[in-house]
């Protein structure tokens, strides 16, 4: 019997099915490879050149400093020389790694677990709550790509990150990142940020300063130590917690870092930045002094940091007290102080730069009775004396009839009393006697540039003048009749040291004789001793004049003591009445500011800054039980 032939498994329909299956698989693979090839071309065709990582384009940086070198502000894009990650204190890169990319030394440029964790967090939050980008991906984006959010851009970012990891070591990548990352306010790189926020190189950063900078990276505007100090502190503490979890620091070291930083903190650097109105104004003047260029500049100003800090503290205290008493929006406050050489030592354009960047110290407003200074100085210059008499009876000029406030006419009074008690009718009569042009000439000779009406209302301050111009003019008493224009810039140089501008030494002319200046000083001194400016009186020799404009829209006090002349203005931007007088709030602010400036009072004490404890941080409103509880509390406030 013949053997049955074994049927081949490759025969017949079975074989055809298998061949068909292989063809399908092959076709699928070919289609997939083709699609991948097309996608690769789509994602890679416009990738930028990656032959090198050159610094980004930038506008020149202008660094503005106080007279003692204290950093006030920077404008433009700030860069400094590159620093190596390994040359920094270990906690500087550790702070950034712990909060930005915990697995930096473990992944290949893309952190898969980090991406999954971020995706899950976003699903739970039903919004974009977390990002999964590694430090390498952030470097790829900053160095090569636009900031747009799209799938295509993210894939390109991942491809570049893989390339960076293959070409450079981890420390090289970290170094490039630290020197390019953006810290806000036009500041790029860790060293530039250290100078921006702490006036020191990155190599000298303390632990808490390092975490403050690491905290900024999540949102440079939101967590800026200047713009939002409280939120910046909360975020910084979260960075410290992440460092504790990573084993970089102990909780004791973290708490010590916080308390040490707070003890050494200068309140103004952590506060309102009132000097920014001054630095903005300085920026406007630079093009008038030097030609434009591409080099970074350092502008040294005349601002005295300590006096500026006193101005901010005094104004803040008065505004706070006023709000407690009246429970309404307080008037704005402007302050200017110059020394006998014309150098501007302090300037406030308002009680809050954060709320309004408008500089009221340089803006024109009605001066009110402050302008009487020019009327009486013009009279003294023409030979009249302070004891000469003039009528204070009611007067009518056409339909205009100026009134006296809180003054009962006596018939005739001395020029001294007319100024000391700010008698309007006597002032108008004196202006009639002198002639309007004489008064205008006196004002112009002392630097008043604003609009001055050519009628007798001029004598009562109906014209537009700025506080800065008025303080500059009153300073002629301090300079014994010599006209020394106020100035703010001492010198401008490049960062390489080349001097582009130096305040020239000027031979200033004496515009008023000694007798006129001496009589005016006595009259202004009497104004403080027993006249309308009594609230400004100091325990040392001082002088000044009050001023209130029509309907109480502006209130002002300008005076001098020691070697300084200062002025304070209060008013509302909408021109509504302040229900105040120059002899009230402005005189009180002037009094307290000048006390501090001449060393008779202090408004800032290191002991006033409370120590902080990591596990009972005031911003959390409660004391967390443990590190995990603390993290949850911080997350809730983020």
C-alpha positions in Angstrom: 0.0 0.0 0.0 1.4 3.3 -1.1 2.3 5.8 1.6 0.0 8.8 1.8 2.0 11.9 0.8 2.2 14.4 3.7 0.5 17.6 2.7 2.8 20.6 2.7 1.8 23.5 4.9 2.9 25.8 2.1 0.5 24.4 -0.5 -2.8 25.6 -1.5 -5.0 28.3 0.0 -3.0 28.3 3.2 0.1 29.3 1.4 -1.7 32.0 -0.5 -3.1 33.4 2.8 0.3 33.6 4.4 1.8 35.3 1.4 -1.1 37.8 1.4 -0.5 38.4 5.1 3.2 39.1 4.5 2.4 41.4 1.7 0.0 43.3 4.0 2.5 43.6 6.8 5.2 44.7 4.3 2.8 47.3 2.8 1.9 48.5 6.3 5.5 48.8 7.3 6.3 50.6 4.0 3.4 53.0 4.5 4.5 53.6 8.1 8.1 54.2 7.1 7.0 56.5 4.3 4.7 58.4 6.7 7.5 58.7 9.3 9.8 59.9 6.5 7.3 62.6 5.5 6.7 63.6 9.1 10.4 63.8 9.7 10.8 66.1 6.7 7.8 68.1 8.0 9.2 68.5 11.4 12.9 68.9 10.5 12.9 70.9 7.2 12.9 74.3 9.0 15.0 73.4 12.0 17.5 76.2 12.6 21.3 75.7 12.2 22.7 73.9 15.2 26.3 74.3 14.4 26.7 76.6 17.4 24.7 78.2 20.2 25.3 81.9 19.8 23.9 84.5 22.2 20.5 86.0 21.3 20.1 89.4 19.7 19.6 92.2 22.2 19.2 95.8 22.8 21.9 97.7 24.7 21.6 97.5 28.5 21.5 100.7 30.6 22.3 100.3 34.3 21.3 103.2 36.5 23.0 103.6 39.9 22.7 105.8 42.9 25.6 108.0 43.9 27.1 105.3 46.1 26.9 102.7 43.4 23.7 101.0 44.6 21.9 99.5 41.6 18.5 101.3 41.0 17.3 99.9 37.7 18.3 98.3 34.4 16.8 99.0 31.0 17.2 96.9 27.9 18.5 93.3 27.7 21.0 92.5 30.5 23.8 90.0 29.8 27.1 89.4 31.6 30.1 87.3 30.9 29.3 83.5 30.9 29.9 81.6 34.1 30.6 77.8 34.5 28.1 75.8 36.5 30.9 74.0 38.4 32.4 77.4 39.5 29.2 78.4 41.2 28.3 77.5 44.8 26.7 74.0 44.6 23.3 75.2 45.8 22.9 77.6 42.9 22.5 74.9 40.2 20.9 72.6 42.7 18.1 75.0 43.4 17.3 75.3 39.7 17.5 71.5 39.1 15.4 70.7 42.2 12.4 72.8 41.0 12.9 72.7 37.2 14.2 69.2 36.4 14.6 66.8 39.3 15.9 64.0 37.0 18.3 66.1 35.0 21.3 63.9 35.6 19.3 60.7 34.8 17.3 61.3 31.6 18.6 61.5 28.0 17.1 65.0 27.3 13.5 63.9 27.5 12.0 62.8 30.8 9.3 60.3 30.0 8.2 60.0 33.6 8.1 63.7 33.9 5.9 64.0 30.8 3.5 61.4 32.1 3.3 63.0 35.5 2.6 66.4 33.9 0.0 64.9 31.6 -1.8 63.3 34.5 -1.7 66.6 36.4 -3.2 68.5 33.5 -6.0 65.9 33.1 -6.9 66.1 36.7 -6.8 70.0 36.7 -8.6 70.1 33.3 -6.2 72.8 32.2 -2.5 73.3 31.5 -1.2 73.1 35.1 2.2 71.6 34.6 4.9 71.3 31.9 7.1 68.3 31.4 10.0 70.1 29.7 13.5 69.2 30.9 16.3 71.7 31.3 17.7 70.4 28.0 14.4 71.0 26.3 14.2 74.5 27.7 17.7 75.2 26.4 16.8 73.9 23.0 13.7 76.1 22.9 15.6 79.2 24.2 18.5 78.7 21.8 16.8 77.6 18.6 13.0 77.8 18.6 10.2 80.3 19.0 8.1 80.4 22.2 4.9 79.2 20.4 3.0 76.3 21.9 2.3 73.6 19.3 2.8 69.9 18.8 5.2 70.6 15.9 7.3 72.9 18.0 7.4 70.4 20.9 8.6 67.6 18.6 11.3 69.8 17.2 12.2 70.7 20.8 12.5 67.0 21.7 14.7 66.3 18.6 17.0 69.2 19.5 17.2 68.1 23.1 18.3 64.6 22.1 21.0 66.2 19.8 22.2 68.4 22.7 22.5 65.5 25.1 24.5 63.5 22.5 26.9 66.4 21.7 27.4 67.9 25.1 28.0 66.7 28.7 25.4 67.4 31.4 27.6 70.1 33.0 28.0 71.8 29.6 24.3 71.8 29.1 23.7 73.1 32.5 26.3 75.9 31.9 24.6 76.9 28.6 21.2 76.9 30.3 22.3 79.1 33.3 23.9 81.7 30.9 20.8 81.9 28.6 17.8 81.5 30.8 15.5 84.6 31.1 14.9 86.0 34.6 12.5 88.9 33.6 13.0 92.7 33.1 15.3 92.1 30.1 17.7 90.0 32.3 19.4 86.9 30.8 21.6 84.5 32.6 22.3 83.7 36.3 25.1 86.3 36.7 23.1 89.2 35.2 20.1 88.2 37.5 22.4 88.1 40.5 23.5 91.7 39.8 20.0 92.7 38.9 18.3 91.6 42.1 21.2 91.4 44.6 24.0 93.6 43.3 26.5 90.8 43.4 28.0 88.2 41.1 26.5 84.7 40.9 29.5 83.3 42.6 28.6 85.2 45.8 24.9 84.3 46.0 23.7 83.0 49.3 21.4 79.9 49.5 18.2 81.9 49.9 19.2 84.3 47.1 19.8 81.3 44.9 16.3 79.9 45.6 14.8 83.3 44.9 16.3 83.3 41.5 15.3 79.7 40.9 11.7 80.7 41.9 11.6 83.5 39.2 12.0 81.0 36.3 8.4 79.6 36.5 7.0 83.1 35.8 9.5 86.0 35.7 6.8 88.7 36.0 4.7 86.9 38.7 7.5 85.9 40.9 9.8 88.9 40.5 11.3 89.9 43.9 10.7 93.5 42.9 7.1 93.3 41.5 5.6 90.7 43.8 7.9 90.2 46.9 5.3 88.1 48.9 4.6 85.7 46.0 8.3 85.5 45.3 9.0 84.4 48.9 6.2 81.8 48.8 7.7 80.3 45.6 11.2 80.5 47.0 10.2 78.5 50.0 8.7 75.8 47.7 12.1 75.7 46.0 13.7 75.2 49.4 11.3 72.4 50.2 12.2 70.7 46.9 15.9 71.0 47.8 15.2 69.3 51.1 13.4 66.5 49.4 16.3 66.0 46.9 18.7 65.9 49.8 20.6 69.0 48.8 20.0 70.9 52.1 18.6 70.1 55.5 15.6 71.8 56.9 17.8 73.5 59.5 20.0 74.9 56.7 16.9 76.1 54.9 15.4 77.9 57.9 18.8 79.5 58.7 19.0 80.7 55.1 15.6 82.4 55.2 16.3 84.2 58.5 19.8 85.3 57.5 18.4 86.8 54.2 15.6 88.6 55.9 18.0 90.2 58.5 20.2 91.6 55.7 17.3 92.7 53.5 17.1 96.4 52.7 13.4 97.4 52.9 13.4 99.6 49.8 14.9 96.8 47.6 12.0 94.7 48.7 9.3 97.4 48.6 7.7 100.0 46.4 10.6 101.0 44.2 9.6 104.7 44.5 12.9 105.6 42.8 11.7 104.2 39.5 10.0 107.5 38.6 13.4 109.0 39.0 15.2 106.4 36.9 12.5 106.6 34.2 13.1 110.4 34.1 16.8 109.8 33.9 16.3 107.5 30.9 14.6 110.4 29.1 17.6 112.7 29.6 20.3 110.3 28.4 19.8 110.9 24.6 20.2 114.7 25.3 23.7 114.1 26.7 25.2 111.4 24.5 24.7 110.0 21.0 23.0 106.6 20.7 25.2 103.5 20.3 25.2 99.7 20.8 27.4 99.6 23.9 26.0 98.9 27.4 26.0 101.9 29.6 26.4 102.6 33.3 24.7 105.9 34.5 25.8 107.2 37.9 23.1 109.5 39.3 23.1 112.0 42.2 20.4 110.1 44.1 21.2 109.4 47.7 19.9 105.9 48.4 19.5 106.5 52.1 17.6 109.7 51.7 15.4 108.1 49.0 14.6 105.3 51.4 13.6 107.8 54.1 11.3 109.6 51.6 9.6 106.3 50.7 9.2 105.3 54.3 7.9 108.7 55.5 5.3 109.0 52.7 4.2 105.4 53.1 3.6 106.0 56.8 1.6 109.2 56.3 -0.5 107.7 53.5 -1.3 104.6 55.7 -2.3 106.8 58.6 -4.4 109.0 56.4 -6.3 105.9 55.0 -6.9 104.7 58.5 -8.4 108.1 59.5 -10.4 108.9 56.5 -11.1 105.5 55.0 -10.9 106.9 51.5 -8.5 107.2 48.6 -5.6 109.3 49.8 -4.1 112.1 47.6 -1.0 111.4 45.6 2.3 112.6 47.0 5.4 113.8 45.2 8.7 114.8 46.8 11.9 116.3 45.6 15.1 117.1 47.5 18.2 118.8 46.2 21.5 119.8 47.9 23.2 123.2 47.7 25.1 122.1 44.6 21.9 121.3 42.7 22.3 117.5 42.9 18.9 115.8 43.2 19.1 113.5 46.3 15.6 112.1 46.4 12.5 112.0 44.2 9.1 110.4 44.5 6.6 110.7 41.7 3.7 109.3 43.7 3.1 107.1 46.7 3.0 103.9 44.6 5.0 103.3 41.5 3.4 99.9 41.1 -0.1 101.5 40.9 1.0 104.4 38.7 4.2 105.2 36.9 3.2 108.8 36.3 5.9 111.2 37.7 4.1 114.0 39.5 7.4 115.6 40.6 8.1 116.7 37.0 4.5 117.3 35.9 3.0 120.8 35.8 0.3 121.9 38.2 -0.9 125.1 39.8 1.5 126.2 42.5 -0.8 128.3 44.6 0.7 130.5 47.3 4.1 128.8 46.8 4.5 131.1 43.8 4.4 134.2 46.2 8.1 133.5 46.7 8.8 135.0 43.3 6.6 138.1 44.0 8.4 139.0 47.2 11.9 138.1 46.0 11.2 140.4 43.0 10.2 143.2 45.5 13.4 142.6 47.6 15.5 142.7 44.5 14.1 146.1 43.6 15.1 147.5 47.0 12.1 147.0 49.2 12.7 145.6 52.7 10.8 143.1 54.7 9.6 145.7 57.2 8.1 147.9 54.5 4.3 148.3 54.7 1.5 147.4 52.3 -2.3 147.4 52.5 -4.2 144.2 53.2 -7.7 145.6 52.6 -10.0 143.9 50.2 -9.3 144.6 46.5 -11.2 144.1 43.3 -9.7 143.9 39.8 -12.6 144.0 37.4 -14.7 141.0 38.2 -11.9 139.3 40.2 -11.8 139.9 43.9 -9.1 137.7 45.7 -10.0 136.6 49.2 -7.9 136.1 52.3 -8.3 132.8 54.2 -8.2 132.9 58.0 -6.9 136.4 58.0 -8.6 139.5 59.3 -7.5 142.7 57.5 -5.6 145.2 59.6 -5.3 148.0 57.2 -1.6 147.9 56.6 0.9 145.1 57.3 4.6 144.5 56.7 5.9 142.6 53.7 7.1 140.0 56.2 3.6 139.4 57.6 2.1 139.4 54.1 4.3 136.4 53.2 4.4 134.7 56.6 0.6 134.6 56.8 0.1 134.3 53.0 -2.2 137.3 52.7 -3.6 137.3 49.2 -4.8 140.9 49.0 -1.4 142.3 50.0 0.3 140.0 47.6 -1.9 141.2 44.7 -1.2 144.8 45.6 2.5 144.2 45.7 2.3 142.6 42.2 0.4 145.6 40.9 3.3 147.8 42.2 6.0 145.6 40.7 4.4 144.9 37.4 3.7 141.4 36.0 6.7 141.3 33.8 9.1 141.8 36.7 7.6 138.8 38.5 7.8 136.7 35.4 11.4 137.7 34.8 12.3 136.6 38.4 10.6 133.2 37.9 12.3 132.6 34.6 15.7 133.6 36.0 15.3 130.8 38.6 14.4 128.2 36.1 10.6 128.2 35.9 9.7 127.0 32.4 5.9 126.4 32.8 3.1 128.5 31.5 2.7 131.8 33.4 -0.4 133.9 32.8 0.1 137.5 32.0 -2.4 138.8 34.6 -2.5 139.4 38.3 -3.7 135.9 39.1 -0.1 135.0 38.4 0.9 136.4 41.8 -1.3 133.8 43.6 0.1 130.8 41.6 -2.4 130.3 38.8 0.3 129.3 36.4 1.6 125.8 35.7 4.9 124.8 37.3 6.3 121.5 38.4 7.5 120.6 41.9 11.0 120.0 40.6 11.1 123.5 39.1 9.9 125.1 42.3 12.4 123.3 44.5 15.1 124.2 42.1 14.1 127.9 42.3 13.8 127.9 46.2 17.3 126.4 46.3 18.7 129.9 45.5 18.3 130.6 49.3 20.5 127.7 50.0 23.1 128.9 47.5 23.2 132.5 48.7 21.7 133.9 45.5 23.7 131.8 43.0 21.7 130.1 40.3 22.7 126.4 40.2 20.3 124.3 38.1 19.2 121.0 39.5 20.7 117.9 37.9 20.4 114.2 38.2 23.3 112.6 36.2 26.9 112.7 37.4 28.4 110.6 34.6 27.7 108.1 31.9 30.3 105.4 30.9 30.4 102.2 29.0 30.7 98.9 30.9 34.3 98.8 29.7 35.0 102.1 31.6 35.0 104.7 28.8 33.6 108.0 30.0 30.9 109.3 27.6 29.6 112.2 29.7 30.8 113.9 32.9 28.9 116.6 34.6 30.8 119.7 33.7 32.2 122.1 36.3 30.2 125.3 35.8 30.9 128.9 37.0 27.4 129.9 38.1 26.2 133.5 38.2 24.9 135.3 41.2 21.4 136.3 40.2 20.2 138.0 43.4 22.1 140.3 45.9 23.0 139.1 49.4 20.6 141.6 51.0 17.6 140.3 49.1 18.4 136.7 49.8 19.0 137.4 53.5 15.7 139.2 53.9 13.9 136.4 52.0 15.4 133.8 54.2 14.3 135.6 57.4 10.8 135.9 56.1 10.6 132.2 55.2 12.1 131.3 58.6 9.3 133.3 60.3 6.8 131.4 58.2 8.0 128.3 59.8 8.3 129.8 63.3 4.9 131.4 63.7 3.2 131.5 60.2 1.4 129.1 58.0 4.3 126.6 58.0 4.4 125.9 61.8 3.9 122.1 61.3 7.2 121.9 59.5 9.3 123.4 62.3 12.5 121.5 63.1 14.8 121.6 66.2 17.4 123.1 63.9 17.3 126.3 61.7 14.8 125.8 58.8 12.7 127.9 56.5 9.8 127.3 54.1 6.6 128.3 52.4 3.2 126.7 52.2 0.9 126.7 49.1 -2.6 125.7 48.3 -4.1 126.1 44.8 -7.6 127.1 43.8 -10.4 125.0 45.4 -7.7 123.0 47.3 -6.7 120.9 44.3 -3.0 121.1 45.2 -1.3 121.5 48.5 2.5 122.1 48.8 5.3 122.9 51.1 8.8 123.8 50.1 11.6 124.7 52.4 15.2 124.2 53.4 17.3 123.0 56.3 21.0 122.1 56.8 22.3 121.9 53.2 19.1 120.6 51.5 16.0 122.1 49.9 13.0 119.9 49.6 9.4 120.1 48.5 6.3 118.0 49.0 3.2 118.2 46.8 -0.1 116.4 47.4 -3.2 116.3 45.1 -5.5 114.1 43.2 -4.9 113.2 39.5 -8.5 114.0 38.6 -8.1 117.5 40.0 -10.7 117.1 42.7 -10.1 118.9 46.0 -7.8 117.4 48.5 -9.5 119.1 51.4 -6.0 119.8 52.6 -3.6 122.8 52.9 0.1 123.1 52.3 0.6 123.8 56.0 -1.0 120.4 56.9 -0.1 117.1 55.2 2.8 118.4 53.0 4.4 120.3 55.9 4.1 117.2 58.1 5.7 115.0 55.5 8.4 117.5 54.9 9.1 117.7 58.6 9.6 114.0 59.1 11.6 113.6 55.9 14.0 116.4 56.8 14.4 115.1 60.4 15.6 111.8 58.9 17.9 113.4 56.4 19.7 115.5 59.0 20.1 112.5 61.3 17.5 113.4 63.9 15.1 110.5 63.3 15.2 107.0 61.8 12.4 105.2 60.1 14.1 102.0 59.1 15.5 99.5 61.6 16.7 96.0 61.0 14.9 94.8 64.1 11.6 95.7 62.5 12.0 92.9 60.0 10.6 89.7 61.6 12.5 86.4 61.4 10.7 83.7 59.5 10.3 80.0 60.2 10.0 77.6 57.3 7.2 75.5 58.9 5.2 78.5 60.1 5.6 80.9 57.2 3.1 83.7 57.6 1.9 83.6 54.0 0.5 80.1 54.6 -1.8 81.3 57.4 -1.2 78.1 59.4 1.6 75.9 60.5 1.9 72.7 58.4 2.4 69.5 60.3 5.1 68.2 57.9 7.0 68.8 54.7 4.2 67.1 52.6 1.6 69.3 54.3 3.7 72.3 53.5 4.0 71.4 49.9 0.2 71.0 49.6 -0.3 74.4 51.3 2.1 76.0 48.8 0.4 74.3 45.9 -2.9 75.7 47.0 -1.5 79.3 47.0 0.4 79.0 43.7 
